[in-house]
Amino acid sequence: MFRDLTNRIFGAYLIALAVIIAIQFTVELTYESAQITSLQVWFVLDWFSLIGFVICVAVNFLYMRSSNGGDSITWEKLTSSVLFYISVGLSLAFLHNFVGTLVGGKDDLLFWKFINVVQIPLFAATGFRIVGKK
């Protein structure tokens, strides 16, 4: 029961974050104003994304570990491994740019775009998979 509730909370968090990041990515150039800039919004979202990446890597590691039984290659084995390694790789890229932002703007804007484009389907797929678990 507690595990189901935790899965639903983590899954909903990842799905909601994927939707919010997709919206921010789409509309960020349309709302520049004096009070708030898109960089400030991204900075706040990055802290939520950091939590999302921790959840994503942990959940996809457990999924890969539970799927890697037996000698034959199955679709579930392949997808669990791909999800895990994409989660780890994208997390490392995210951390590199995030730390660069924190230490004085030594990040790469084009790299951020790549991270956000891949992060949206990764978070959504992981979120929907763990919400649908029974």
NORHU-V64957 format. One record per backbone hydrogen bond with DSSP energy under -0.5 kcal/mol. NH is the residue of the N-H (numbers start at 1). CO is the residue of the C=O. E is the energy in kcal/mol with one decimal. If there is no record, write none. Layout:
NH_CO_E / NH_CO_E
This chain:
5_1_-2.2 / 6_2_-2.5 / 7_3_-2.7 / 8_4_-2.3 / 9_5_-2.4 / 10_6_-2.9 / 11_7_-2.8 / 12_8_-2.6 / 13_9_-2.4 / 14_10_-2.4 / 15_11_-2.5 / 16_12_-2.8 / 17_13_-2.5 / 18_14_-2.2 / 19_15_-2.2 / 20_16_-2.6 / 21_17_-2.6 / 22_18_-2.1 / 23_19_-2.4 / 24_20_-2.8 / 25_21_-2.8 / 26_22_-1.8 / 27_23_-2.6 / 28_24_-1.4 / 30_27_-1.9 / 31_28_-0.6 / 33_36_-1.5 / 41_37_-1.6 / 42_38_-2.7 / 43_39_-2.1 / 44_40_-1.7 / 45_41_-2.6 / 46_42_-2.3 / 47_43_-0.9 / 47_44_-0.7 / 48_44_-1.2 / 49_45_-2.6 / 50_46_-2.1 / 51_47_-1.3 / 52_48_-2.2 / 53_49_-2.9 / 54_50_-1.8 / 55_51_-2.3 / 56_52_-2.8 / 57_53_-2.7 / 58_54_-2.2 / 59_55_-2.9 / 60_56_-2.5 / 61_57_-2.0 / 62_58_-2.2 / 63_59_-2.2 / 64_60_-2.3 / 65_61_-2.7 / 66_62_-2.1 / 67_63_-1.3 / 68_64_-1.0 / 74_72_-0.6 / 78_74_-2.2 / 79_75_-2.8 / 80_76_-2.4 / 81_77_-1.8 / 82_78_-2.5 / 83_79_-2.7 / 84_80_-2.0 / 85_81_-2.6 / 86_82_-2.4 / 87_83_-2.2 / 88_84_-2.5 / 89_85_-2.5 / 90_86_-2.7 / 91_87_-2.0 / 92_88_-2.2 / 93_89_-2.1 / 94_90_-2.7 / 95_91_-2.9 / 96_92_-2.3 / 97_93_-2.1 / 98_94_-3.1 / 99_95_-2.7 / 100_96_-1.6 / 101_97_-2.1 / 102_98_-2.2 / 103_99_-1.9 / 104_101_-1.2 / 105_101_-1.0 / 106_100_-2.6 / 109_107_-0.5 / 112_108_-1.9 / 113_109_-1.8 / 114_110_-1.9 / 115_111_-2.5 / 116_112_-2.8 / 117_113_-2.3 / 118_114_-2.0 / 119_115_-2.5 / 120_116_-1.6 / 121_117_-0.7 / 122_118_-1.7 / 123_119_-2.8 / 124_120_-2.2 / 125_121_-2.8 / 126_122_-2.3 / 127_123_-2.7 / 128_124_-2.9 / 129_125_-2.0 / 130_126_-2.3 / 131_127_-2.0 / 132_128_-1.8
